[in-house]
Amino acid sequence: MAHSLSARKRIRQNEAARARNRWRVRNVKEAIKDLQNKILHGSAAEADESFKKVCSQIDRAAVRGVIHKNAAARTKSRLSVRVKAKKQAA
């Protein structure tokens, strides 16, 4: 257990940061699931609009260090392929 005041404060800060990061990851995952649902069941326009929002969230998470920048790029690339296929099918 931490004894110094600075160590206790650091523990509090780490807990708060961990909670924020988990919230950001959860929001990104929910947005991706929503996009995948729109790709399967929605229109191409809905999927395209949702894709823009997802990309924004993924980029923000990558900038803040919640996910790695290469993981963000890979995820966006894979989603982009699916959205483009949806447009071609429509």
N, C-alpha and C positions, 0 to 999 in steps of 0.2 A: 504494500500500500504506500502511496506517495505521502511524504511527510512535509515537504516544503510547500509554501503557498503557490509558488510558480508551477510546481509539478501538478498540484491539484487543479490549478487554472488550466493547464495544458490538457489535462484529462477532460475537463468540461468542454474545452474548445474542440477537442478531437471528437467527442460524442456528438456535438452539434454539427460539425462538418460531415461526419459519417451519416447522420440523419438527412442532411441536405443532399448528399450524393446519392443515397438510396432513393430519395424522392425523385431526383432527376432521372436516374436509371429507370425507375418505375414508370415515369411519365413517357419516356422514350419508348419503352416496350409497349405501353398501352397505345401510343400513337401508331406504332408499326402494326400492331394487331388490327387497329381500326382501318389502316390503309389496306392491309391484306384482305380484310372483309369487303372493302369497297372494290378492290380489284376483282374479287370473285362474284360479288352480288350487285355492285353498283354500276353506274355509268362511267365511261372513260373520263368525262369532265370531272366527276366527283373524285375519281382516283387521282387525277392530275392535281387538283386543288389540295387534296390531302397529302400528296407527295411533297408539295412545296412546304407544307407545315412540318412534315416529318423531317425533311432535310434541315430546316431551320433548327428544330430541336436537337437533332443529332449534332449539328455543327456547334451549337452552344455547349452541349455536353462535352464535346471534344476540346473546345477552347478552355473550358474550366478544368480539364484533366480527369473528368469522370470516366470517360472511355478514351482509348488510344486513338490518335488521329487516323492511323491506318485502318483500324477497325471501323471507324466512322465512314471512311471513304469506301471500304468494302461493302458495308451495309447499304450505303446510298446507291452504289453501283448495282448491286443485286436487285434492289427495289426498283431502280430505274428501268432495268431490263423488263421486269414484270409489268410496269406501267406502260412502257412502249408497246409491249405485246398486246396489252388490253386495247390501246389506241388502234393498232393494226387490225385487230379482230372486229372493232366497231365500224 
